[in-house]
């Protein structure tokens, strides 16, 4: 092995530059020459030794110093070599050791052959090397000053370059790219057929003497094997997927305290839930979670049957900020968590992806009002919020996959298992079980990334930071919601076809007059009230809808459906009779969807009914199906008892497991 020493003509690498020791002085000065430009510098011996100790100096061989190309010495551990190669290295070392011990080396046949015969007899070598071989071994060993230079590099014998013409190699590369663009499962024969066609076309324009010779199919397979693993992944899976697989994963973002950084994301749960009344599967709900980066604790969540939306983000953020202790009273005492939920507070940074629900002005306005900074991840780079991605995977693999009715992550993993037949949990049942799993299982399990349980790490963080809340719950409600800008008129504010007016708008109207632009905040799950900011108002005023029978508890989705039905009939949105007809039309539609044998229709019905964590037991009852009026003394309400018996022909669902059954009335008692 090449060693480093402070001697004349010693060549070494120092921070990327090559230096040679020109001379040594008695006063410990060392004169250095930089080989790149011949500049001279003087340093103390101790200074150079300290640079060596810090790893900035490394000795290089004479061949490297002279920039003469040489065979690279085998640098891996010797025990990785085969037994045959190790025996050969030991054999060569015996011969060179005997020659070096003999004193001055003279490479003549008369001087070397007796030494060779003596060593061959000592090690019982039936085929001693020639004098020329000994000379070659010695020369290599002396130039490298490394015993590993004696390792035979048979792997470097022969030419490893492709022997085909450059044009053929170019056509082969084009054929490989085109074949994998057509199909990621492109085979060797399909690539070979494309290559032959390209060579045939190319040969049409060449004279016979310059005709391209087509390679064999085996040569095409060798070309594929010569591709790097990354290049093969790019061809088969695409560059984004290849970058994801082959990117070096470094240490991620570090946070020093709780609520310093939270991550938000959605996922469809791998679990089918059933309807409270009909007991038919509704579909897979969408889970929106807020996870604390420091402790890995779940701060809040929102569950619904709709697609990812701004309303789901607002619901999860509201749940994350507000205290949750004392809000977990369950119907079934067996499902009461043994631990409380200590997480609450306003986060500093909120990390989200590039979904449409995160890029709207609603979330931006809420974050500004609450003093939260939004940080967007690069597109198609989920690793920038890996904590929440892993949490969602944990929810599915270690929780949802263990419940009856799980769909598993891939359909082919189900085998003969039918999740629709085994589904027994309602949305409210699932919410109870999820609370218990989060607090008593996940929070008490040691997290591999932190080495502590999320529960312990959160409480440890509480010692250094006290979570902050908005000044009041009322102030939080003033900030979390969807934002619109509307024009204030004498008859109030029109928002999504609903008229809002009241005495609370009078000061704004008197101060700024009709036509003033105002900021309106509303809850998409209840359009009964809105909050209105005047141009310079420090606080909003609450304004109620004029038609409370219609708007109270009405969701934005339900309102959109009613308005669409009214427009299709060409009626006015202020016509109460038209609204009632549209409402009854939606009732009929939801009935048909809920009784449909198609699961996607029942999921759509649950979305229309507004089933979510805030209303887990949504059913065909107020507000959507309540009476709009008592006009002419006739009630127009619709309840579950009035539904026709549409489910008699459907097989009865399996009995609910005792562990997952909430203690409430049975289906028969509820229907009675």
C-alpha positions in Angstrom: 0.0 0.0 0.0 1.3 3.5 -0.9 2.4 5.3 2.2 2.8 8.9 3.1 6.1 10.3 4.5 7.8 13.7 4.6 10.7 12.8 2.2 12.1 14.4 -0.9 10.1 13.8 -4.1 7.0 12.6 -2.2 3.9 13.3 -4.2 0.5 13.7 -2.5 -2.9 15.0 -3.0 -3.9 18.0 -0.8 -7.5 19.2 -1.1 -7.7 18.2 -4.8 -4.3 19.5 -5.9 -1.1 17.5 -6.4 2.0 18.6 -4.6 5.6 17.3 -4.5 8.1 17.8 -1.7 11.0 19.7 -3.3 13.3 19.8 -0.2 13.4 19.6 3.6 15.2 22.1 5.8 16.7 21.5 9.2 14.4 24.1 10.8 11.4 21.9 10.0 10.4 23.9 6.9 9.1 21.9 4.0 9.3 23.3 0.4 6.3 22.2 -1.7 5.9 22.4 -5.5 2.4 22.4 -6.9 2.5 20.2 -10.0 -0.2 22.0 -11.9 1.6 25.3 -12.3 5.0 24.8 -10.5 4.3 27.4 -7.8 6.5 27.0 -4.6 5.2 27.3 -1.0 6.8 26.7 2.4 5.1 25.1 5.3 6.1 23.6 8.7 6.3 19.9 9.2 3.7 20.0 12.0 1.2 21.9 9.8 1.4 19.2 7.1 1.0 16.4 9.7 -2.1 18.1 11.1 -3.6 18.4 7.5 -2.9 14.7 7.1 -4.6 13.9 10.4 -7.7 15.9 9.3 -7.9 13.7 6.1 -7.0 16.5 3.7 -3.7 14.9 2.5 -3.5 11.5 0.8 -0.4 9.9 -0.8 -0.5 9.0 -4.5 1.6 6.5 -6.4 4.4 7.5 -8.9 2.2 6.5 -11.8 -0.6 8.7 -10.7 1.8 11.5 -10.2 3.1 11.2 -13.7 -0.4 10.8 -15.1 0.6 7.5 -16.8 -2.5 5.3 -17.3 -2.2 2.1 -15.3 -4.3 -0.9 -14.4 -6.3 0.0 -11.3 -5.3 -2.0 -8.2 -8.0 -4.2 -6.7 -9.2 -2.1 -3.7 -11.9 -4.3 -2.2 -11.3 -6.7 0.7 -9.3 -9.7 -0.3 -11.8 -12.2 1.2 -14.2 -11.2 -1.6 -11.8 -12.9 -4.1 -12.3 -16.6 -5.0 -10.2 -19.2 -3.3 -8.3 -19.9 -6.5 -7.3 -16.2 -6.9 -6.3 -16.0 -3.2 -4.0 -19.0 -3.6 -2.4 -17.4 -6.7 -1.8 -14.1 -4.8 -0.1 -16.1 -1.9 2.0 -18.0 -4.5 3.3 -14.8 -6.1 4.0 -13.2 -2.8 6.2 -16.2 -1.8 8.4 -15.8 -4.8 8.8 -12.0 -4.5 9.5 -12.3 -0.7 12.3 -14.8 -1.4 13.9 -12.5 -4.1 13.7 -9.4 -1.8 15.3 -11.4 1.1 18.2 -12.4 -1.2 19.6 -8.9 -1.1 20.3 -6.9 -4.2 17.9 -8.0 -7.0 19.6 -8.8 -10.3 17.1 -10.1 -12.9 19.3 -12.4 -14.8 18.4 -16.0 -15.5 21.5 -17.3 -13.6 20.6 -15.3 -10.5 16.8 -15.8 -10.4 16.3 -19.4 -11.5 17.9 -21.0 -8.4 15.6 -18.9 -6.2 12.6 -19.9 -8.2 13.5 -23.6 -7.9 14.0 -23.3 -4.1 10.7 -21.5 -3.5 8.9 -24.0 -5.8 10.2 -26.8 -3.7 9.2 -25.1 -0.4 5.6 -24.4 -1.4 5.3 -27.5 -3.6 4.5 -25.6 -6.8 4.4 -28.0 -9.8 4.6 -25.1 -12.4 7.1 -22.4 -11.2 6.9 -19.0 -13.0 9.5 -17.9 -15.5 12.1 -15.2 -14.9 10.1 -12.8 -17.1 6.9 -13.3 -14.9 8.9 -12.7 -11.7 10.3 -9.5 -13.2 6.8 -8.3 -14.3 5.4 -9.0 -10.8 8.2 -7.2 -9.1 7.9 -4.2 -11.4 4.2 -3.9 -10.7 4.7 -4.3 -6.9 7.5 -1.7 -6.8 5.5 0.9 -8.8 2.4 0.5 -6.7 4.0 -0.3 -3.4 1.0 -2.3 -2.6 0.8 -6.1 -2.3 -2.6 -6.1 -3.9 -0.9 -5.2 -7.2 -0.1 -9.0 -7.3 -3.7 -9.9 -7.7 -4.3 -11.3 -11.2 -6.9 -9.2 -13.0 -8.2 -11.8 -15.4 -11.5 -9.9 -15.4 -9.9 -7.1 -17.5 -8.7 -9.4 -20.3 -10.1 -9.0 -23.7 -12.1 -6.1 -25.2 -15.3 -5.1 -23.5 -16.4 -2.6 -26.1 -19.3 -3.3 -28.5 -17.9 -4.4 -31.9 -20.8 -3.1 -34.0 -20.7 -0.1 -36.2 -21.6 3.2 -34.6 -24.6 3.6 -36.9 -25.9 0.2 -35.8 -25.5 1.1 -32.2 -27.4 4.4 -32.8 -30.2 2.5 -34.5 -30.3 0.0 -31.7 -30.6 2.8 -29.1 -33.5 4.3 -31.1 -35.2 0.9 -31.4 -34.9 0.3 -27.6 -36.4 3.8 -26.8 -39.2 3.4 -29.3 -40.2 -0.1 -28.1 -40.4 1.0 -24.5 -42.4 4.0 -25.3 -45.0 1.8 -26.9 -45.0 -0.7 -24.0 -43.1 -0.8 -20.7 -43.0 -4.6 -21.2 -41.1 -4.5 -24.5 -39.3 -7.7 -25.2 -36.0 -8.5 -27.0 -37.7 -9.9 -30.1 -39.8 -6.7 -30.5 -36.7 -4.5 -30.2 -34.8 -6.7 -32.6 -37.6 -6.5 -35.2 -37.5 -2.7 -35.0 -33.7 -2.7 -35.4 -33.8 -5.0 -38.5 -36.4 -2.7 -40.1 -34.2 0.4 -39.4 -31.1 -1.3 -40.8 -33.0 -2.4 -43.9 -34.1 1.2 -44.5 -30.6 2.5 -43.9 -29.0 0.0 -46.3 -31.2 1.2 -49.2 -29.1 4.3 -49.4 -25.7 2.6 -49.0 -23.5 1.0 -51.6 -23.0 -2.8 -51.2 -19.5 -2.3 -49.8 -20.8 -0.1 -47.0 -23.9 -2.1 -46.1 -24.7 -2.4 -42.4 -24.5 -5.8 -40.9 -27.4 -6.8 -38.7 -26.5 -8.1 -35.3 -27.9 -11.2 -33.8 -30.8 -11.3 -31.3 -28.3 -12.4 -28.6 -26.3 -9.2 -29.3 -29.5 -7.1 -28.6 -29.9 -8.9 -25.3 -26.3 -8.0 -24.4 -27.0 -4.4 -25.3 -29.9 -4.4 -22.8 -27.8 -5.9 -20.1 -25.2 -3.2 -20.6 -27.7 -0.5 -19.7 -27.5 0.9 -16.1 -30.3 0.0 -13.7 -31.4 3.6 -13.7 -31.6 3.8 -17.5 -33.7 0.5 -17.6 -36.0 2.0 -15.0 -36.4 5.2 -17.1 -37.4 3.1 -20.1 -39.8 0.9 -18.2 -41.3 3.2 -15.6 -40.6 6.7 -16.7 -38.1 9.3 -15.4 -40.3 10.4 -12.5 -40.6 6.9 -11.2 -36.9 6.2 -11.8 -35.8 9.3 -10.0 -38.0 8.3 -7.1 -36.4 4.8 -6.9 -32.8 5.9 -7.4 -32.7 9.2 -5.5 -30.3 9.1 -2.6 -32.4 9.5 0.5 -30.6 11.9 2.9 -31.6 13.1 6.3 -35.0 14.7 6.1 -36.2 18.0 7.6 -35.6 18.3 11.3 -38.0 20.1 13.7 -37.0 21.2 17.2 -40.3 21.4 18.9 -44.0 20.5 18.6 -46.2 22.5 16.2 -43.2 23.9 14.4 -44.1 22.0 11.3 -47.3 20.0 10.5 -48.1 18.0 7.3 -51.6 17.6 5.8 -52.7 15.1 3.2 -55.7 12.9 2.1 -56.1 9.2 1.4 -59.0 6.9 0.5 -59.2 4.4 3.4 -58.9 0.7 2.4 -62.2 0.0 4.2 -65.8 -0.2 3.1 -68.4 1.4 5.5 -72.1 0.8 5.6 -75.2 3.0 5.9 -76.7 3.5 9.4 -80.2 2.5 8.2 -80.1 0.2 5.2 -76.8 -1.5 6.3 -75.7 -1.5 2.7 -72.1 -0.7 1.9 -71.6 3.0 1.0 -68.0 2.9 -0.1 -64.5 3.9 1.0 -64.4 7.2 2.9 -61.7 9.8 2.4 -59.4 10.5 5.4 -57.8 13.9 5.8 -55.1 14.1 8.5 -52.9 16.7 10.2 -49.7 15.2 11.7 -47.1 16.9 13.9 -43.7 16.5 12.4 -41.7 16.6 15.6 -43.8 14.1 17.7 -45.4 12.2 14.8 -48.7 12.6 16.8 -52.0 13.0 15.0 -53.3 16.5 15.6 -56.7 16.2 13.9 -58.6 14.5 11.1 -61.7 14.8 8.9 -63.6 11.9 7.4 -66.2 12.1 4.6 -67.4 10.3 1.5 -66.6 13.2 -0.8 -63.4 13.8 -2.8 -60.5 15.8 -1.3 -61.8 19.3 -0.9 -61.2 22.7 0.8 -64.0 21.8 3.3 -62.2 18.6 4.3 -59.0 20.6 4.9 -60.8 23.2 6.9 -62.5 20.5 9.0 -59.2 18.7 9.7 -57.4 22.0 10.6 -60.3 23.0 12.9 -60.1 19.7 14.6 -56.3 19.9 14.9 -56.3 23.4 16.5 -59.1 22.9 19.1 -58.6 21.0 22.4 -60.0 17.5 22.2 -60.0 16.4 25.9 -63.5 15.7 27.2 -64.9 15.5 23.6 -64.6 11.8 23.3 -67.6 10.5 25.2 -68.6 7.3 23.4 -71.8 5.3 23.3 -70.0 2.1 23.9 -67.8 2.2 27.0 -65.6 -0.6 25.6 -64.4 1.8 22.9 -63.5 4.7 25.3 -59.8 5.4 24.9 -57.7 4.9 28.0 -55.6 7.9 27.1 -56.7 11.4 26.5 -55.9 13.4 23.3 -53.6 16.1 24.5 -52.9 17.6 21.0 -54.1 21.1 20.2 -52.6 24.5 19.1 -51.9 26.7 16.2 -48.9 25.4 14.0 -46.2 27.5 12.6 -45.8 25.9 9.2 -48.3 23.8 7.2 -46.8 21.6 4.6 -49.1 20.5 1.7 -48.9 19.2 -1.8 -50.1 20.8 -5.0 -53.7 19.6 -4.9 -56.4 22.1 -6.0 -57.9 22.2 -2.6 -54.6 23.6 -1.2 -54.1 26.3 -3.9 -57.3 28.1 -3.4 -57.7 31.6 -1.8 -59.7 30.0 1.0 -56.8 28.2 2.6 -54.4 31.1 1.9 -56.8 33.5 3.7 -57.2 31.2 6.7 -53.5 30.7 7.0 -52.9 34.5 6.9 -55.5 35.2 9.5 -54.2 32.5 11.9 -50.5 33.3 11.3 -49.6 30.0 9.6 -47.1 29.8 6.8 -48.0 27.4 3.9 -45.2 25.5 2.3 -45.9 23.6 -0.9 -43.9 20.5 -1.9 -42.4 20.2 -5.4 -44.7 18.5 -7.9 -44.6 14.7 -7.8 -42.2 14.7 -4.8 -44.1 13.2 -1.9 -40.9 12.6 0.0 -40.9 16.3 1.0 -43.8 15.4 3.4 -42.8 11.9 4.2 -44.1 12.0 7.8 -47.8 12.3 6.7 -47.3 9.9 3.8 -46.0 7.2 6.2 -48.7 7.9 8.7 -51.4 7.3 6.1 -49.7 4.1 5.0 -49.6 3.0 8.7 -53.4 3.8 9.0 -54.2 1.5 6.1 -51.8 -1.3 6.7 -52.0 -1.6 10.5 -55.5 -0.4 11.1 -57.9 -0.5 8.2 -56.5 -3.8 6.8 -57.3 -5.4 10.2 -61.0 -4.5 10.2 -63.9 -6.4 8.6 -64.7 -4.9 5.2 -61.2 -4.0 4.3 -60.4 -3.7 0.6 -56.7 -4.2 1.1 -54.2 -2.1 -0.9 -54.5 -4.1 -4.1 -57.5 -6.0 -5.4 -55.5 -9.1 -6.3 -54.5 -9.5 -2.6 -58.2 -10.2 -1.7 -58.4 -13.7 -3.2 -61.9 -15.0 -2.4 -62.4 -12.3 0.2 -65.4 -10.0 -0.6 -65.1 -6.7 1.4 -68.7 -5.7 0.5 -70.1 -8.8 2.1 -68.0 -8.5 5.3 -68.5 -4.7 5.8 -70.2 -4.1 9.2 -68.9 -0.7 10.4 -70.8 2.5 10.0 -69.1 5.9 9.9 -69.9 6.6 13.5 -68.6 3.1 14.5 -65.4 3.7 12.6 -64.9 7.1 14.2 -65.1 5.5 17.7 -62.6 2.7 16.8 -60.3 5.2 15.1 -60.1 7.4 18.2 -59.2 4.4 20.3 -56.6 3.1 17.9 -54.9 6.6 17.5 -54.7 7.1 21.3 -54.2 3.6 22.7 -52.3 1.9 19.9 -50.5 4.2 17.5 -49.6 6.9 20.1 -48.2 4.2 22.5 -46.1 2.4 19.9 -42.4 3.3 19.5 -41.9 5.2 16.2 -38.9 3.9 14.3 -38.0 7.4 13.1 -37.8 9.1 16.5 -37.1 6.1 18.8 -39.9 7.2 21.1 -43.6 6.9 21.3 -45.6 9.8 19.8 -47.3 10.2 23.1 -44.1 10.5 25.1 -42.5 12.8 22.5 -45.5 15.2 22.5 -45.4 15.5 26.3 -41.6 16.0 26.1 -42.2 18.8 23.6 -44.8 20.4 26.0 -42.0 21.0 28.5 -40.4 23.4 26.0 -43.3 24.9 24.2 -46.9 25.7 25.3 -49.3 25.4 22.4 -51.1 28.6 21.5 -54.8 29.0 20.6 -56.7 31.7 18.9 -58.1 34.3 21.3 -61.4 32.4 21.4 -63.4 29.7 19.7 -65.6 32.4 18.2 -62.4 34.0 16.7 -61.4 30.6 15.3 -64.9 30.3 13.6 -64.3 33.7 12.2 -61.2 32.6 10.4 -61.8 29.0 9.3 -64.1 28.6 6.4 -64.5 29.3 2.7 -64.1 32.9 1.5 -66.1 34.8 -1.1 -66.4 38.4 -2.1 -69.9 39.7 -2.5 -71.7 43.0 -3.2 -73.8 44.4 -0.4 -77.2 45.8 -1.4 -80.3 47.1 0.4 -81.9 43.6 0.2 -78.8 42.0 1.7 -76.2 39.6 0.3 -76.8 36.8 -2.3 -74.5 33.8 -1.8 -75.0 30.7 -3.8 -78.6 31.5 -4.5 -79.4 32.1 -0.8 -80.4 35.6 0.4 -78.8 36.8 3.7 -80.0 40.0 5.5 -80.5 41.4 8.9 -80.0 44.4 11.2 -76.3 43.5 11.6 -75.7 44.7 8.0 -77.2 48.1 8.6 -74.0 49.8 10.0 -72.0 48.7 7.0 -74.7 49.7 4.6 -75.1 53.2 6.2 -71.3 53.7 6.3 -70.4 52.6 2.7 -73.7 52.5 0.9 -75.2 50.0 -1.5 -72.8 48.3 -4.0 -70.0 47.9 -1.4 -67.7 44.9 -1.8 -67.6 42.8 1.4 -65.7 39.7 2.5 -68.0 36.7 3.3 -66.9 33.6 5.2 -69.2 30.6 5.2 -69.2 27.0 6.4 -69.8 24.6 3.5 -71.5 22.1 5.9 -74.1 24.6 7.1 -75.3 27.5 5.0 -77.6 28.9 7.7 -75.3 31.7 8.7 -72.5 33.7 7.2 -69.9 36.1 8.5 -69.5 39.4 6.8 -66.5 41.9 7.0 -67.0 45.4 5.9 -64.2 47.3 4.1 -62.6 48.5 7.3 -64.3 46.3 9.9 -62.0 44.8 12.5 -64.5 42.1 13.3 -67.2 40.3 11.2 -70.9 40.4 11.8 -73.0 37.2 11.7 -75.9 37.3 9.2 -78.6 34.7 8.9 -80.3 33.4 5.8 -83.8 34.8 5.4 -85.2 31.4 4.7 -83.9 29.4 7.7 -86.1 26.4 6.9 -84.2 26.0 3.7 -80.7 27.0 4.6 -80.2 25.8 8.2 -78.0 22.7 8.1 -77.9 22.7 4.3 -74.5 21.8 2.8 -72.9 23.5 -0.2 -73.2 20.3 -2.2 -76.9 19.9 -1.4 -77.5 23.5 -2.3 -75.7 23.1 -5.7 -77.9 20.1 -6.5 -81.1 22.0 -5.6 -80.1 25.0 -7.7 -79.2 22.8 -10.6 -82.6 21.1 -10.5 -84.3 24.5 -10.3 -82.4 25.9 -13.3 -83.2 22.8 -15.4 -86.9 23.4 -14.8 -86.4 27.1 -15.8 -87.8 28.4 -12.5 -86.5 31.2 -10.3 -84.2 30.3 -7.4 -86.4 32.5 -5.2 -89.5 30.5 -6.0 -90.3 28.5 -2.8 -92.5 26.1 -4.7 -89.8 25.5 -7.2 -87.3 24.9 -4.4 -89.7 22.4 -2.8 -90.1 20.6 -6.0 -86.4 20.5 -6.5 -85.9 19.2 -3.0 -88.4 16.4 -3.5 -86.7 15.5 -6.7 -83.4 15.2 -4.9 -85.1 13.1 -2.2 -86.2 10.7 -4.9 -82.7 10.7 -6.4 -81.0 10.0 -3.1 -83.6 7.2 -2.4 -82.8 5.6 -5.7 -79.0 6.0 -5.1 -79.2 4.6 -1.6 -81.2 1.5 -2.7 -79.0 1.0 -5.8 -77.0 -2.2 -6.0 -74.1 -0.2 -7.3 -71.7 0.8 -4.5 -70.6 4.0 -6.2 -74.2 5.2 -6.3 -74.6 4.6 -2.5 -71.3 6.4 -1.9 -72.6 9.3 -3.9 -75.8 9.4 -1.8 -73.7 9.5 1.4 -71.8 12.4 -0.1 -75.0 14.3 -0.9 -76.3 13.6 2.7 -73.1 15.2 4.0 -71.9 12.2 6.0 -68.6 13.2 7.7 -66.9 13.3 11.1 -69.1 16.3 12.1 -72.2 14.4 11.0 -71.3 10.7 11.1 -75.0 9.5 11.3 -76.2 11.5 8.3 -79.5 10.1 7.1 -82.6 11.0 5.2 -83.7 13.5 7.7 -83.4 17.3 8.3 -82.0 19.5 6.9 -82.1 18.2 3.3 -85.3 16.3 3.7 -87.1 18.5 6.2 -90.3 20.3 5.3 -89.8 23.6 3.7 -93.0 25.0 4.9 -96.4 24.0 6.3 -98.1 25.4 3.2 -101.9 24.7 3.0 -101.6 22.8 6.3 -99.8 19.9 4.6 -96.6 18.5 5.9 -94.0 17.7 3.4 -91.4 16.0 5.6 -89.8 12.7 4.7 -88.5 10.2 7.2 -86.9 6.8 7.0 -90.2 5.2 8.1 -91.8 6.4 4.9 -89.3 4.8 2.6 -90.6 1.9 0.5 -89.5 -1.6 1.2 -86.9 -1.7 -1.5 -84.3 -3.9 0.2 -86.3 -7.1 0.7 -84.7 -8.7 -2.3 -81.2 -8.0 -1.1 -79.4 -10.6 1.0 -79.2 -9.8 4.6 -75.8 -8.4 5.7 -73.6 -10.4 8.0 -74.0 -9.9 11.7 -71.9 -7.1 13.2 -68.9 -8.2 15.3 -69.4 -7.7 19.0 -66.2 -5.6 19.3 -67.3 -3.2 16.6 -71.0 -2.9 17.5 -72.0 0.3 19.2 -74.5 0.0 22.0 -77.6 1.4 20.4 -80.9 0.1 19.2 -80.9 -2.8 16.8 -82.0 -2.3 13.2 -85.4 -3.9 13.8 -86.0 -1.6 16.8 -85.0 1.4 14.8 -87.4 0.6 12.0 -90.2 0.0 14.4 
